[in-house]
Amino acid sequence: MLFTKKAIDQSATDDEISKILEVKHDVLDAMGVYQHHDGISGTAKQHVADNYVYHLSKALHSSNKEYKKLLADEMLKNTGI
């Protein structure tokens, strides 16, 4: 919801919107790979499962940085803090 609010905000810069879309797509891509039938069933080899976790963790870390910024902006706007 915060990503969407920022994306439709008229004062948002193209760079901000691009970064939001980039991290969103990274998470969705990682989740798509993570949901491969070998990952879901547990039949993937350990190094493959580790790779799934690595990419999902990396994508979530990037996403969390952007999410933290958006939360801080929203909190400042609504509370002045």
N, CA and C atoms as an extended XYZ file, in Angstrom:
243
Properties=species:S:1:pos:R:3:atomname:S:1:resname:S:1:resid:I:1 pbc="F F F"
N         0.824       -1.183        0.000 N   MET     1
C         0.000        0.000        0.000 CA  MET     1
C         0.881        1.264        0.000 C   MET     1
N         1.938        1.234        0.817 N   LEU     2
C         2.833        2.401        0.855 CA  LEU     2
C         3.552        2.591       -0.474 C   LEU     2
N         3.948        1.498       -1.103 N   PHE     3
C         4.596        1.604       -2.402 CA  PHE     3
C         3.640        2.230       -3.411 C   PHE     3
N         2.409        1.810       -3.397 N   THR     4
C         1.416        2.335       -4.337 CA  THR     4
C         1.148        3.811       -4.076 C   THR     4
N         1.014        4.182       -2.797 N   LYS     5
C         0.784        5.594       -2.467 CA  LYS     5
C         1.907        6.469       -2.993 C   LYS     5
N         3.134        6.006       -2.859 N   LYS     6
C         4.275        6.790       -3.324 CA  LYS     6
C         4.308        6.834       -4.854 C   LYS     6
N         3.975        5.723       -5.475 N   ALA     7
C         4.015        5.654       -6.937 CA  ALA     7
C         3.004        6.602       -7.583 C   ALA     7
N         1.863        6.835       -6.928 N   ILE     8
C         0.856        7.737       -7.503 CA  ILE     8
C         0.967        9.162       -6.962 C   ILE     8
N         1.910        9.383       -6.046 N   ASP     9
C         2.146       10.716       -5.496 CA  ASP     9
C         2.730       11.618       -6.586 C   ASP     9
N         2.096       12.733       -6.843 N   GLN    10
C         2.525       13.649       -7.896 CA  GLN    10
C         3.907       14.253       -7.613 C   GLN    10
N         4.297       14.316       -6.345 N   SER    11
C         5.596       14.913       -6.015 CA  SER    11
C         6.734       13.889       -6.042 C   SER    11
N         6.420       12.624       -6.252 N   ALA    12
C         7.448       11.580       -6.293 CA  ALA    12
C         8.299       11.746       -7.553 C   ALA    12
N         9.590       11.563       -7.380 N   THR    13
C        10.487       11.683       -8.533 CA  THR    13
C        10.494       10.372       -9.326 C   THR    13
N        10.954       10.455      -10.551 N   ASP    14
C        11.065        9.254      -11.377 CA  ASP    14
C        12.027        8.247      -10.761 C   ASP    14
N        13.092        8.737      -10.127 N   ASP    15
C        14.057        7.844       -9.482 CA  ASP    15
C        13.418        7.080       -8.317 C   ASP    15
N        12.611        7.779       -7.519 N   GLU    16
C        11.931        7.120       -6.399 CA  GLU    16
C        11.001        6.032       -6.899 C   GLU    16
N        10.224        6.341       -7.902 N   ILE    17
C         9.277        5.370       -8.447 CA  ILE    17
C        10.025        4.199       -9.076 C   ILE    17
N        11.096        4.475       -9.795 N   SER    18
C        11.891        3.405      -10.405 CA  SER    18
C        12.456        2.460       -9.353 C   SER    18
N        12.969        3.024       -8.260 N   LYS    19
C        13.537        2.199       -7.189 CA  LYS    19
C        12.462        1.336       -6.540 C   LYS    19
N        11.296        1.912       -6.298 N   ILE    20
C        10.190        1.160       -5.710 CA  ILE    20
C         9.800       -0.009       -6.615 C   ILE    20
N         9.656        0.275       -7.897 N   LEU    21
C         9.279       -0.784       -8.839 CA  LEU    21
C        10.369       -1.845       -8.957 C   LEU    21
N        11.625       -1.422       -8.893 N   GLU    22
C        12.742       -2.366       -8.974 CA  GLU    22
C        12.718       -3.356       -7.812 C   GLU    22
N        12.587       -2.834       -6.584 N   VAL    23
C        12.606       -3.740       -5.429 CA  VAL    23
C        11.350       -4.606       -5.398 C   VAL    23
N        10.219       -4.059       -5.836 N   LYS    24
C         8.982       -4.846       -5.897 CA  LYS    24
C         9.143       -6.010       -6.866 C   LYS    24
N         9.684       -5.731       -8.042 N   HIS    25
C         9.878       -6.792       -9.026 CA  HIS    25
C        10.915       -7.812       -8.564 C   HIS    25
N        11.959       -7.358       -7.868 N   ASP    26
C        12.962       -8.287       -7.347 CA  ASP    26
C        12.337       -9.279       -6.371 C   ASP    26
N        11.477       -8.791       -5.479 N   VAL    27
C        10.817       -9.680       -4.515 CA  VAL    27
C         9.878      -10.638       -5.234 C   VAL    27
N         9.095      -10.134       -6.168 N   LEU    28
C         8.165      -11.009       -6.884 CA  LEU    28
C         8.909      -12.059       -7.703 C   LEU    28
N        10.011      -11.689       -8.335 N   ASP    29
C        10.814      -12.655       -9.085 CA  ASP    29
C        11.383      -13.735       -8.167 C   ASP    29
N        11.941      -13.316       -7.039 N   ALA    30
C        12.519      -14.275       -6.090 CA  ALA    30
C        11.451      -15.210       -5.543 C   ALA    30
N        10.273      -14.672       -5.258 N   MET    31
C         9.189      -15.519       -4.753 CA  MET    31
C         8.712      -16.509       -5.816 C   MET    31
N         8.705      -16.070       -7.063 N   GLY    32
C         8.302      -16.966       -8.144 CA  GLY    32
C         9.248      -18.149       -8.264 C   GLY    32
N        10.546      -17.886       -8.192 N   VAL    33
C        11.538      -18.961       -8.259 CA  VAL    33
C        11.436      -19.840       -7.015 C   VAL    33
N        11.235      -19.221       -5.871 N   TYR    34
C        11.142      -19.940       -4.599 CA  TYR    34
C         9.985      -20.933       -4.605 C   TYR    34
N         8.956      -20.642       -5.376 N   GLN    35
C         7.768      -21.494       -5.426 CA  GLN    35
C         7.867      -22.586       -6.499 C   GLN    35
N         9.064      -22.786       -7.047 N   HIS    36
C         9.287      -23.879       -7.985 CA  HIS    36
C         8.920      -25.195       -7.299 C   HIS    36
N         8.455      -26.167       -8.056 N   HIS    37
C         7.960      -27.402       -7.436 CA  HIS    37
C         9.007      -28.104       -6.561 C   HIS    37
N        10.288      -28.002       -6.898 N   ASP    38
C        11.308      -28.613       -6.042 CA  ASP    38
C        11.471      -27.859       -4.725 C   ASP    38
N        11.280      -26.556       -4.768 N   GLY    39
C        11.376      -25.768       -3.543 CA  GLY    39
C        10.200      -26.030       -2.616 C   GLY    39
N         9.010      -26.163       -3.196 N   ILE    40
C         7.795      -26.392       -2.397 CA  ILE    40
C         7.783      -27.795       -1.806 C   ILE    40
N         8.141      -28.777       -2.620 N   SER    41
C         8.060      -30.174       -2.170 CA  SER    41
C         9.245      -30.588       -1.307 C   SER    41
N        10.306      -29.789       -1.326 N   GLY    42
C        11.484      -30.120       -0.533 CA  GLY    42
C        12.413      -31.092       -1.234 C   GLY    42
N        12.250      -31.260       -2.547 N   THR    43
C        13.090      -32.207       -3.272 CA  THR    43
C        14.301      -31.543       -3.933 C   THR    43
N        14.452      -30.253       -3.775 N   ALA    44
C        15.609      -29.566       -4.358 CA  ALA    44
C        16.871      -29.978       -3.610 C   ALA    44
N        17.973      -30.021       -4.331 N   LYS    45
C        19.255      -30.282       -3.673 CA  LYS    45
C        19.560      -29.113       -2.736 C   LYS    45
N        20.373      -29.374       -1.732 N   GLN    46
C        20.619      -28.368       -0.698 CA  GLN    46
C        21.193      -27.078       -1.270 C   GLN    46
N        22.125      -27.166       -2.196 N   HIS    47
C        22.714      -25.934       -2.737 CA  HIS    47
C        21.681      -25.134       -3.531 C   HIS    47
N        20.700      -25.793       -4.133 N   VAL    48
C        19.631      -25.105       -4.854 CA  VAL    48
C        18.697      -24.423       -3.858 C   VAL    48
N        18.325      -25.127       -2.795 N   ALA    49
C        17.477      -24.550       -1.749 CA  ALA    49
C        18.169      -23.350       -1.097 C   ALA    49
N        19.458      -23.478       -0.865 N   ASP    50
C        20.220      -22.361       -0.293 CA  ASP    50
C        20.207      -21.155       -1.231 C   ASP    50
N        20.292      -21.409       -2.531 N   ASN    51
C        20.255      -20.337       -3.521 CA  ASN    51
C        18.890      -19.647       -3.517 C   ASN    51
N        17.809      -20.421       -3.392 N   TYR    52
C        16.464      -19.835       -3.292 CA  TYR    52
C        16.401      -18.865       -2.117 C   TYR    52
N        16.873      -19.336       -0.972 N   VAL    53
C        16.840      -18.526        0.251 CA  VAL    53
C        17.700      -17.276        0.099 C   VAL    53
N        18.876      -17.439       -0.496 N   TYR    54
C        19.783      -16.302       -0.686 CA  TYR    54
C        19.112      -15.203       -1.515 C   TYR    54
N        18.536      -15.579       -2.635 N   HIS    55
C        17.939      -14.570       -3.520 CA  HIS    55
C        16.700      -13.921       -2.896 C   HIS    55
N        15.886      -14.704       -2.210 N   LEU    56
C        14.717      -14.132       -1.549 CA  LEU    56
C        15.135      -13.199       -0.424 C   LEU    56
N        16.123      -13.597        0.350 N   SER    57
C        16.616      -12.757        1.446 CA  SER    57
C        17.187      -11.444        0.927 C   SER    57
N        17.967      -11.526       -0.145 N   LYS    58
C        18.557      -10.333       -0.753 CA  LYS    58
C        17.470       -9.383       -1.254 C   LYS    58
N        16.446       -9.920       -1.903 N   ALA    59
C        15.358       -9.097       -2.424 CA  ALA    59
C        14.565       -8.458       -1.278 C   ALA    59
N        14.304       -9.216       -0.234 N   LEU    60
C        13.562       -8.664        0.904 CA  LEU    60
C        14.365       -7.585        1.619 C   LEU    60
N        15.670       -7.762        1.708 N   HIS    61
C        16.516       -6.750        2.342 CA  HIS    61
C        16.431       -5.426        1.581 C   HIS    61
N        16.509       -5.481        0.269 N   SER    62
C        16.390       -4.267       -0.551 CA  SER    62
C        15.014       -3.642       -0.407 C   SER    62
N        14.013       -4.484       -0.406 N   SER    63
C        12.639       -4.002       -0.279 CA  SER    63
C        12.425       -3.337        1.077 C   SER    63
N        12.982       -3.927        2.117 N   ASN    64
C        12.814       -3.371        3.460 CA  ASN    64
C        13.436       -1.986        3.588 C   ASN    64
N        14.558       -1.743        2.901 N   LYS    65
C        15.177       -0.415        2.938 CA  LYS    65
C        14.225        0.635        2.367 C   LYS    65
N        13.626        0.323        1.223 N   GLU    66
C        12.687        1.261        0.598 CA  GLU    66
C        11.441        1.421        1.452 C   GLU    66
N        10.949        0.319        2.010 N   TYR    67
C         9.761        0.340        2.854 CA  TYR    67
C         9.997        1.199        4.094 C   TYR    67
N        11.198        1.089        4.665 N   LYS    68
C        11.544        1.891        5.849 CA  LYS    68
C        11.483        3.383        5.529 C   LYS    68
N        12.022        3.764        4.341 N   LYS    69
C        11.978        5.170        3.934 CA  LYS    69
C        10.536        5.650        3.782 C   LYS    69
N         9.715        4.834        3.146 N   LEU    70
C         8.321        5.222        2.936 CA  LEU    70
C         7.563        5.335        4.250 C   LEU    70
N         7.826        4.435        5.173 N   LEU    71
C         7.187        4.520        6.494 CA  LEU    71
C         7.593        5.795        7.220 C   LEU    71
N         8.873        6.139        7.152 N   ALA    72
C         9.350        7.358        7.808 CA  ALA    72
C         8.693        8.588        7.194 C   ALA    72
N         8.592        8.637        5.867 N   ASP    73
C         7.934        9.770        5.196 CA  ASP    73
C         6.465        9.871        5.591 C   ASP    73
N         5.799        8.732        5.616 N   GLU    74
C         4.370        8.713        5.959 CA  GLU    74
C         4.157        9.136        7.421 C   GLU    74
N         5.026        8.671        8.296 N   MET    75
C         4.911        9.028        9.713 CA  MET    75
C         5.151       10.525        9.909 C   MET    75
N         6.144       11.064        9.219 N   LEU    76
C         6.423       12.500        9.313 CA  LEU    76
C         5.230       13.304        8.812 C   LEU    76
N         4.662       12.882        7.702 N   LYS    77
C         3.538       13.596        7.119 CA  LYS    77
C         2.310       13.575        8.048 C   LYS    77
N         2.072       12.437        8.706 N   ASN    78
C         0.870       12.281        9.520 CA  ASN    78
C         1.024       12.731       10.957 C   ASN    78
N         2.258       12.664       11.513 N   THR    79
C         2.429       12.986       12.916 CA  THR    79
C         3.402       14.127       13.170 C   THR    79
N         4.208       14.461       12.176 N   GLY    80
C         5.219       15.489       12.370 CA  GLY    80
C         6.461       14.971       13.076 C   GLY    80
N         6.520       13.687       13.318 N   ILE    81
C         7.676       13.066       14.011 CA  ILE    81
C         8.579       12.417       12.983 C   ILE    81
